[in-house]
Amino acid sequence: MSPLIRLNDFKRQWQVIGPEVLRAVERVGAGGKYVLSGEVEAFELRLAESFGVAHAIGVASGLDALEISLRALGLRAGDRVLTTPLSAFATTLAVLRAGGVPEFVDVDENGLMDLELAERRLAEARGAIRFVLPVHLFGHCLDLGKLESLARACGARWVEDCAQSILASHEGRGGEGERLAGSVGAMAATSFYPTKNLGALGDGGAILTHDAELARTARRLRDYGQSEKYRHELVGMNSRLDELQAAILSASFPRLRAWTDRRRKIADRYRAGIVHAKLRIVARPAGSRSVEHLFPVLVTQGELRPGFIGHLTNCGVQTGIHYPILIPEQPALEGRGAVAGGFPRAKEFSEREVSLPIHPFLTDTEVEQIVSACNDWGG
Ligand SMILES: *Cc1c(COP(=O)(O)O)cnc(C)c1O
């Protein structure tokens, strides 16, 4: 039997980036500066440029990037934050850690926060919901024009979760022009967890903003709340991106565009090639220039999912589920005001979604194997 086709293939990635990463490690080790120095600064500049924002702030994780963003925007204990029930748990965990109270609106047919429902909820709340935390899930970009006009109209502050959407953009409407995910909210956060499109050799994250004052607060919050050495203006945290991870990320960064193109090619092939009466391929939302972080398909009924996963496993294809438990239904949220139920579309994803491998190190042969494995499923 042919070897397993993995959901992520870090060994192949290492074959590509290993020599450059080792040079980066050598440079940092020999340079003797390991925390908040030139490597982080250089990486932050690169990142800000690629997101089309004025400031990027490297932090220890995507979770921290979200928490610090909310805190920098002035979230106070008990503030309500509107977010999505279908995401990595970290999205909501950041709200809880910052002292906020998460509220959820259902997703649209593509699995992303339904902005129409969000609009209605914000109107009903009459200004009582102070923050909105949408996620550019699966590498798709939410409608940024819509997001921007909603943000203007509702008065809440928006933090975009870009952990899965680095370089994703939206083509815009009516001469608005193409804009990047992360460039529209008051702040945005991304992650360099190893499985992300740009992954570190460990944890890392970043905050993005146009606003110099917010950037300054975020820089303080990541570093014990210091404004200068030993002067603590804020109750901050230790959430610094290591020089080492920054150097490693800078080594991989030049490959990100090609990796993203490869992901897009594989997604195109799946969209054209996978045809099965009991599978629905989740569409790329209109106007989104997606970066295809994940490739979700839905089986037509939840009971079919174990069989489909088993069939792919037998064909040597590893799969994932994003996500099997809705955030409001997580045990950790019990007693925290989260309302379980009432999210029928998100529920459908949690019961019927299966993620196919889409990392850039798949060979064409493997992509064809995956297409055939899907099409050959008895259902
Ligand atoms: C990965 C992820 C996070 C959390 O990032 P970490 O770096 O693992 O803390 C947050 N939101 C989404 C949508 C993610 O995929």
The ligand as an ORCA input file, in Angstrom:
! r2SCAN-3c Opt
* xyz 0 1
  C      -5.041     28.507     15.082
  C      -6.130     29.449     15.304
  C      -6.140     30.332     16.394
  C      -5.155     30.249     17.523
  O      -3.832     30.386     17.174
  P      -2.698     29.797     18.147
  O      -1.443     30.367     17.571
  O      -2.762     28.314     18.068
  O      -2.966     30.312     19.512
  C      -7.161     31.258     16.482
  N      -8.132     31.318     15.559
  C      -8.164     30.482     14.507
  C      -9.263     30.622     13.508
  C      -7.180     29.511     14.338
  O      -7.235     28.675     13.297
*
